[in-house]
Amino acid sequence: MTRPPPRDHGGGIEAARARWGGAPDAWLDLSTGINPVPYPVGAFSPSDWTALPDRPAFEALIAAARTFWQVPDGAEILPAPGASALIASLPGLHSPGRVAIPGPTYNEHGAAFAAHGWEVTQDPLDTTGLQARVVVHPNNPDGRAWRGDEIPADDALTVIDESFCDVMPEASLIARAVRPGTLVLKSFGKFWGLAGLRLGFAIGHPDTLAPLRERIGPWAVSGPALRIGETALSDHGWADATRARLSQDANRLDRLTMGAGWRVLGGTPLFRLYDTPSAEAAQDRLGACHILARRFPYSDTWLRLGLPGSSEGWVRLEKALS
């Protein structure tokens, strides 16, 4: 069997070390859009690790999520082991057809639908025979935010991926989650900086969530993830302070890169997209300083940077760009 080519993602320090050298802890990874100052996880009880996750723990997490995201009463919330697990599962719950995924965007959606035999189109206006659509809001990598009236209210399965929307909660399209056939996805790892925890959510009408709930199973989320998720989603003060810090740091990053002659194309407060004279040369320049940036296979000039999480990281980046 011929294996599909590896999917394009951020990260990959081992590959960067093979090209530019350096010990693992010498690298500053700016290739992802993960908050570099994570939520403090605190202490655990022994039962978090030893007991099967119980219903009260799930209910506490769901209640915190409902309040944090202002989920409407007609929608249910399904916790899962990461948004990527939901993305991989969704196409297999429906008979293959045509799916519109406006791009360029996060490539796991297209890969998941293609793996289940779907025909994938990137043209949002090509709705002939359409059975599903995916909208990444805000989009990765350019940060485009979709308006509700730009997403048709038809019979197609509609997936709204809000993995990066916690930096701009006022733009959330969560109100659409009550509509049958619509699912809103939320990622915990990005905004809270805990990608290794593997926690995500699908939010939608009970009938739309039912087959996905069956696929995910009863104990999909670990005890530690339930505890941390419930605590973090209840900490609205931390979220407000984090949004303010991320916005300031994103502006700081833009000023640094514009000083290097790059042009801001977009992004979110968690990652910024730049137009450079040569993305390969810019990545190589940073890589020689053991700073990992994100290139894209479909552009010779686009480069994406996440945020440094420490004073030392900012100093290293400034020196590399100066």
C-alpha positions, -999 to 999 in steps of 0.1 A, spaced: 0 0 0 13 35 -9 13 57 21 0 93 18 26 121 20 32 135 55 8 164 63 22 199 66 22 211 102 41 234 126 66 218 151 92 193 141 122 203 162 140 170 152 138 178 115 150 214 123 180 200 143 189 178 114 191 208 92 205 235 115 219 216 145 216 226 181 204 207 212 166 203 216 165 228 245 184 253 224 155 258 200 128 285 202 98 270 184 77 297 169 61 275 142 29 268 161 0 290 172 0 277 208 0 302 237 36 301 250 25 310 285 2 281 294 -25 279 321 -11 267 354 -23 232 358 -19 229 396 -20 197 416 -38 165 410 -55 139 433 -45 102 430 -80 94 417 -75 117 387 -50 91 374 -64 59 388 -102 61 385 -123 59 353 -135 94 346 -170 98 362 -201 115 351 -200 144 377 -165 153 363 -178 154 328 -208 174 339 -186 200 357 -165 204 326 -195 207 303 -211 233 326 -179 254 327 -177 252 289 -213 262 284 -208 293 305 -174 302 290 -185 300 254 -221 311 261 -235 280 245 -272 283 237 -296 261 255 -306 241 224 -271 229 218 -252 201 236 -214 199 243 -193 168 236 -158 167 251 -132 147 232 -95 139 233 -85 169 212 -102 188 183 -81 167 159 -98 135 170 -131 151 162 -118 163 128 -107 128 119 -139 112 130 -165 135 114 -162 125 77 -167 88 86 -201 94 101 -217 103 67 -218 89 33 -191 104 11 -200 133 -12 -187 167 -20 -173 190 7 -162 226 4 -133 237 25 -123 272 15 -85 275 15 -57 277 20 -65 266 55 -57 240 82 -50 209 62 -63 182 85 -99 189 75 -93 182 38 -71 152 46 -97 137 69 -125 140 43 -103 128 15 -93 97 36 -130 88 38 -136 91 1 -150 126 -1 -145 149 -30 -129 181 -16 -132 215 -33 -117 248 -20 -142 270 -39 -168 282 -14 -191 293 -43 -191 259 -59 -221 245 -41 -233 220 -68 -241 187 -52 -226 199 -19 -231 176 11 -208 193 36 -187 224 42 -159 234 67 -152 269 77 -121 277 99 -130 308 119 -107 326 123 -88 310 95 -53 295 98 -30 309 86 -44 343 75 -67 349 104 -98 356 82 -129 359 104 -162 348 88 -195 366 91 -225 345 98 -242 357 67 -213 343 46 -221 308 56 -253 294 39 -280 280 60 -288 250 38 -290 212 43 -252 206 41 -233 194 71 -216 226 83 -185 224 105 -173 257 120 -138 253 134 -133 279 162 -100 265 175 -84 300 175 -116 320 183 -110 323 221 -87 353 214 -117 370 198 -148 357 216 -170 385 203 -167 370 168 -178 335 178 -206 319 157 -217 297 186 -253 308 182 -255 287 150 -248 255 170 -285 251 177 -292 245 140 -294 208 130 -265 198 108 -241 225 122 -212 217 145 -189 242 162 -154 228 172 -134 242 200 -98 235 209 -84 237 244 -47 234 236 -43 266 216 -55 295 239 -47 277 272 -13 266 258 -18 230 269 -18 211 235 -3 180 252 -34 176 273 -55 166 242 -89 182 249 -114 195 224 -151 200 221 -179 196 195 -210 217 201 -242 212 182 -278 200 181 -283 168 200 -293 149 169 -262 161 150 -239 152 179 -254 117 185 -234 97 160 -202 115 169 -209 108 206 -212 71 198 -180 71 179 -160 89 206 -172 65 234 -178 70 271 -143 76 285 -126 96 258 -113 124 281 -88 116 308 -93 124 345 -65 150 345 -80 167 314 -114 169 330 -100 185 361 -78 210 342 -104 218 316 -131 226 342 -107 248 363 -94 267 333 -127 273 317 -140 287 350 -111 311 353 -125 341 333 -100 365 349 -71 345 335 -87 345 300 -92 382 300 -56 389 311 -43 365 285 -62 381 257 -47 415 266 -12 401 268 -15 382 235 -27 413 217 2 434 230 27 407 221 12 403 186 16 440 180 52 438 193 59 409 169 45 429 140 68 459 148 98 436 149 91 419 116 82 451 98 116 465 108 131 435 90 112 445 58 83 420 61 47 429 55 19 418 78 -7 397 59 -29 388 88 -32 362 116 -46 362 151 -31 373 185 -17 337 187 1 337 153 10 362 127 13 357 89 39 377 70 49 383 34 86 381 29 109 384 -1 117 347 3 101 324 29 129 299 25 156 325 31 137 340 61 132 305 76 169 297 70 179 330 86 159 322 118 169 285 117 206 294 118 197 311 151 178 280 163 144 297 159 118 276 141 93 294 118 65 280 97 66 279 59 38 267 36 41 245 5 17 267 -15 36 300 -11 72 311 -17 68 342 4 45 335 33 60 329 67 41 324 100 54 331 134 40 323 169 48 344 199 79 341 222 69 333 257 98 348 276 121 379 277 150 357 265 129 345 236 121 381 225 157 391 227 168 361 206 142 369 179 151 406 178 188 397 173 179 372 146 158 398 127 181 428 132 
